[in-house]
Amino acid sequence: ADDDGSGTVAMLEIAEAFKLAVDAGKRPKRSVVFLHVTGEEKGLLGSRYYTDYSPVFPLEQTVANLNIDMIGRIDPKREGDRNYVYLIGSDKLSSDLHELSEEVNNKYTNITLDYKYNDENDPNRFYYRSDHYNFAKNNIPIIFYFNGTHDDYHRPGDTPDKINYDLMTNRARLVFHTAWAVANRDGRVIVDKMAK
C-alpha cells in the first residue's frame, strides 16, 4: 500500500487536480506528463526505458521530474514532527528547484522537509535507487518525495490500514503545488549543477 500504492494514488489525484484546473480554464503554461512506470525494484527498468529509449517529449524539453515513491507512512526511526517528508535530490542539479520547493511548502503545506537522506554519504543511497535517477543522470532536476522505510517495507504487511491518509494528502498537495509552480513559471528551472 505504501510502496508504492501511496505514490500511485497521489499521482492520480494530482493528475485529476490538473484536469480540473484545465476544465476551469486554467491550463498550465507547460505540458505535464504523468508517468507511472514499473520495474523499479528490478533495476529502474521502466524509467530507464522512458529516458533512454522512448520519451514522450525529448529529454531536452523536460524541465523537471517529481518522483513520489512511498508517502503514506511514518519512518519509525525518525524523531520529531509527524508532518514531514524526506526530500532527496532537490538541490543536486538545481538550486532553483530547491528554492522553489521550499517556497511552495512554506506557502501551501508547511510540512517539515527533512533532508536526512539527501546527504551524498548516506549509506542507503536512496538518490540512486528510485525512478527519478534516470532523469537526474540526464541532468534533469528532480525531487524525490519519500516517507522512509518501516517494518513493512517490501513485505506483505504493507497494507492500506497502516496508511496515514492525512499525511499522504498533505504530501500529495506539496507535490501538486510544486508541479503547478514548475509548469507555470515564465522560465525553465535553472540547472546550475551537473550530474555526477
C-alpha positions as CSV (number, residue, x, y, z in Angstrom):
1,A,0.0,0.0,0.0
2,D,2.8,2.4,0.8
3,D,5.4,1.0,-1.7
4,D,4.1,2.3,-4.0
5,G,0.3,2.4,-3.8
6,S,0.7,5.7,-2.0
7,G,2.7,7.3,-4.8
8,T,0.3,5.8,-7.4
9,V,-2.8,7.2,-5.8
10,A,-1.1,10.6,-5.2
11,M,-0.1,10.8,-8.9
12,L,-3.7,10.0,-10.0
13,E,-5.1,12.7,-7.6
14,I,-2.6,15.2,-8.8
15,A,-3.5,14.4,-12.4
16,E,-7.1,14.9,-11.6
17,A,-6.4,18.3,-10.0
18,F,-4.5,19.4,-13.1
19,K,-7.5,18.2,-15.3
20,L,-10.0,20.1,-13.1
21,A,-7.8,23.2,-13.5
22,V,-7.8,22.8,-17.3
23,D,-11.6,22.3,-17.3
24,A,-11.9,25.6,-15.3
25,G,-9.9,27.4,-17.9
26,K,-6.6,27.4,-16.1
27,R,-4.3,25.4,-18.4
28,P,-0.7,25.2,-17.3
29,K,1.9,27.0,-19.5
30,R,3.9,23.8,-20.0
31,S,2.9,20.3,-20.9
32,V,2.8,17.9,-17.9
33,V,3.5,14.2,-18.3
34,F,2.1,11.8,-15.6
35,L,4.4,8.8,-15.9
36,H,3.7,5.6,-14.0
37,V,6.5,3.2,-14.6
38,T,7.2,-0.4,-13.4
39,G,10.3,-2.4,-12.8
40,E,11.8,-0.1,-10.2
41,E,12.9,-2.9,-8.0
42,K,14.4,-4.8,-10.9
43,G,16.8,-2.0,-11.8
44,L,14.7,1.1,-12.6
45,L,13.7,-0.6,-15.8
46,G,10.5,1.4,-16.6
47,S,12.0,4.8,-16.1
48,R,15.2,3.8,-17.9
49,Y,13.1,2.7,-20.9
50,Y,11.4,6.0,-20.9
51,T,14.6,8.2,-20.6
52,D,16.9,6.1,-22.7
53,Y,14.6,4.8,-25.5
54,S,11.1,6.2,-25.7
55,P,10.4,9.6,-24.0
56,V,7.0,11.2,-24.9
57,F,8.9,14.5,-25.3
58,P,12.6,14.9,-25.9
59,L,14.6,15.0,-22.7
60,E,16.0,18.4,-23.7
61,Q,12.4,19.7,-23.3
62,T,11.9,18.0,-19.9
63,V,12.1,20.7,-17.2
64,A,11.9,18.6,-14.0
65,N,10.9,15.2,-12.6
66,L,9.0,14.9,-9.4
67,N,9.1,11.3,-8.1
68,I,6.6,10.1,-5.5
69,D,7.7,6.8,-4.0
70,M,6.2,6.0,-0.6
71,I,4.4,8.9,1.0
72,G,1.8,7.2,3.2
73,R,3.6,6.1,6.3
74,I,5.9,7.3,9.1
75,D,9.5,6.2,9.4
76,P,9.6,4.7,13.0
77,K,13.3,5.7,13.3
78,R,12.5,9.4,12.7
79,E,12.1,11.7,15.7
80,G,10.1,14.9,15.6
81,D,7.0,16.2,13.9
82,R,4.9,13.5,12.1
83,N,4.0,16.0,9.4
84,Y,7.3,15.6,7.5
85,V,8.5,14.2,4.2
86,Y,12.1,13.3,3.2
87,L,13.2,15.2,0.2
88,I,16.0,13.8,-1.8
89,G,17.8,15.4,-4.7
90,S,16.1,18.7,-4.8
91,D,19.4,20.6,-4.7
92,K,21.6,18.1,-6.6
93,L,21.2,19.7,-10.0
94,S,19.3,22.9,-9.4
95,S,19.4,25.3,-6.5
96,D,16.5,27.0,-8.3
97,L,14.2,23.9,-8.0
98,H,15.3,23.5,-4.3
99,E,14.4,27.1,-3.5
100,L,11.1,26.8,-5.4
101,S,10.2,23.7,-3.4
102,E,10.9,25.4,-0.1
103,E,8.8,28.5,-1.1
104,V,5.9,26.3,-2.2
105,N,6.0,24.3,1.0
106,N,6.1,27.5,3.1
107,K,3.1,28.9,1.2
108,Y,0.8,25.9,0.9
109,T,1.6,22.9,3.1
110,N,4.1,23.7,6.0
111,I,5.5,20.2,6.0
112,T,8.8,19.6,7.7
113,L,11.1,19.0,4.8
114,D,13.7,16.5,6.1
115,Y,16.9,16.2,4.1
116,K,18.4,13.4,6.1
117,Y,18.7,11.1,3.1
118,N,19.9,13.8,0.7
119,D,23.4,13.5,2.1
120,E,25.8,12.2,-0.6
121,N,27.4,10.0,2.0
122,D,24.1,8.4,3.1
123,P,24.7,4.6,3.1
124,N,21.2,3.9,1.9
125,R,21.9,5.7,-1.4
126,F,18.2,6.4,-2.0
127,Y,19.1,9.1,-4.5
128,Y,20.3,6.3,-6.9
129,R,17.6,3.7,-6.1
130,S,14.3,5.2,-7.4
131,D,13.0,6.2,-10.8
132,H,13.9,9.8,-10.6
133,Y,17.6,8.8,-11.0
134,N,17.2,8.1,-14.7
135,F,16.1,11.7,-15.2
136,A,18.9,13.0,-12.9
137,K,21.6,11.2,-14.9
138,N,20.4,13.2,-17.9
139,N,20.8,16.5,-16.0
140,I,17.0,16.9,-15.4
141,P,16.4,18.4,-12.0
142,I,14.4,16.1,-9.7
143,I,12.8,15.9,-6.3
144,F,12.2,12.5,-4.7
145,Y,9.4,12.5,-2.1
146,F,9.8,9.7,0.4
147,N,8.5,8.8,3.9
148,G,11.3,6.4,4.7
149,T,11.3,2.7,5.3
150,H,9.4,0.9,8.0
151,D,8.9,-2.7,9.2
152,D,6.5,-3.5,6.4
153,Y,8.9,-2.2,3.6
154,H,8.9,-4.8,0.8
155,R,6.7,-7.2,2.9
156,P,3.1,-8.4,2.8
157,G,2.2,-6.4,5.9
158,D,2.3,-3.1,3.8
159,T,-1.5,-2.8,3.9
160,P,-3.9,0.1,3.4
161,D,-5.0,0.2,7.1
162,K,-1.5,1.4,8.0
163,I,-1.5,4.4,5.7
164,N,-1.7,7.8,7.4
165,Y,-4.1,9.4,4.9
166,D,-3.8,12.9,6.4
167,L,-0.1,12.9,5.8
168,M,-0.4,11.3,2.4
169,T,-2.9,14.0,1.4
170,N,-0.7,16.9,2.6
171,R,2.4,15.4,0.9
172,A,0.4,15.0,-2.3
173,R,-0.6,18.6,-2.1
174,L,3.0,19.6,-1.8
175,V,3.8,17.7,-5.0
176,F,0.8,19.2,-6.8
177,H,1.7,22.8,-5.8
178,T,5.4,22.2,-6.7
179,A,4.4,20.8,-10.1
180,W,2.0,23.6,-10.7
181,A,4.7,26.2,-9.9
182,V,7.2,24.5,-12.2
183,A,4.6,24.2,-15.0
184,N,3.6,27.9,-14.8
185,R,6.9,29.7,-14.4
186,D,8.0,32.1,-17.1
187,G,11.3,30.3,-17.4
188,R,12.6,26.8,-17.0
189,V,14.0,25.6,-13.8
190,I,17.7,26.5,-14.0
191,V,20.2,23.7,-14.0
192,D,23.3,25.2,-12.2
193,K,25.0,21.9,-11.3
194,M,25.8,18.8,-13.3
195,A,25.0,15.2,-12.7
196,K,27.9,13.2,-11.2
